[in-house]
Amino acid sequence: MSMDPIAEFKSRQRETWTLGNFGEMAVFTTPVAGHLVRYAGVTGGQTVLDVGTGTGVVAITARIKGARVTGLDLTPALLAQAKESATIAGYDDIVWHEGDAEALPFPDASFDVVLSQFGHMFAPRHDVAVSEMLRVLKPGGMIAFATWPGEQLIGRMFDLNAKYVPPPPGIVSPVHWGDVAIVRQRMGDSVKRMHAERGIMAIPALSPRHLRLFLEAKTGPFIRTAQALQNDPASLEAWRNEMEELMHEYLHDNVVRHEYLLIRAIKA
Ligand SMILES: C[S@@+](CC[C@H](N)C(=O)[O-])C[C@H]1O[C@@H](n2cnc3c(N)ncnc32)[C@H](O)[C@@H]1O
């Protein structure tokens, strides 16, 4: 009997994020974590959940602010890095969970704050992920997340990956989470005082080719796309050329600068 398509997609996600070394990419998501945790108003004593924690940059930042923190991710290899990183920061009391944004293993109303930085956007059923995140949040608690807008570099690169290697039918693009109108519609009346702002992620690079090679070596979704095109050299070359062409637009003075979106809202 074949696996159900959603379970199969998640099993592939788990493998994808194990490829390369996302920890080296997380150097660039670390400043975003500082922004997200401040934007969500995390303070000492709050209970905080970080969904799609990866190597733990948001979870550890919230812990440094004095919160009681739980980090959850689909990918055990990244959780192992998160634990090691927390120990380096001097915190062995963060609770790390292997788990799925679409089936959070916590009772209703468990947390004061639920965060996700470029994490829950990769869960295939967006409505299920957001209802789970709101379910485990206390009424009056804060939900806040960072996502990639579709018209910025990473959103456009994800669309490019999907053009060359289409996702399975029924899987919605993660960059829908980067559209404020769609997010507003998804959260609906479950939240109040929704607010959005943007920040800029900066990645040093000497040339588009340097950045493209870095992504292909370190970051699962790009490694996956290159692997999928391995037996089709013409498409592989066309994909690489289009990636580099896009990067040219954002590379100035040896820095690639592109915007991310932050959203926060209070559970009604
Ligand atoms: C781009 S990384 C972001 C990691 C980290 N939050 C950061 O900002 O550096 C995406 C993360 O989402 C996780 N992820 C993907 N699908 C998930 C799901 N359904 N449930 C939980 N985590 C998921 C991946 O394993 C990966 O660690």
The ligand as an ORCA input file, in Angstrom:
! r2SCAN-3c Opt
* xyz 0 1
  C      14.152     27.255      6.685
  S      14.246     26.173      8.044
  C      14.028     27.372      9.351
  C      14.680     26.986     10.646
  C      14.743     28.055     11.725
  N      13.431     28.426     12.219
  C      15.500     29.263     11.269
  O      14.879     30.322     11.085
  O      16.715     29.156     11.100
  C      12.693     25.311      7.971
  C      12.467     24.353      9.118
  O      11.096     23.922      9.126
  C      11.059     22.555      9.477
  N       9.785     21.987      9.025
  C       9.374     21.750      7.752
  N       8.134     21.219      7.754
  C       7.747     21.130      9.059
  C       6.573     20.643      9.722
  N       5.532     20.143      9.032
  N       6.534     20.696     11.071
  C       7.575     21.161     11.783
  N       8.721     21.628     11.223
  C       8.804     21.618      9.876
  C      12.296     21.971      8.797
  O      12.689     20.740      9.352
  C      13.326     23.098      9.032
  O      14.009     22.923     10.237
*
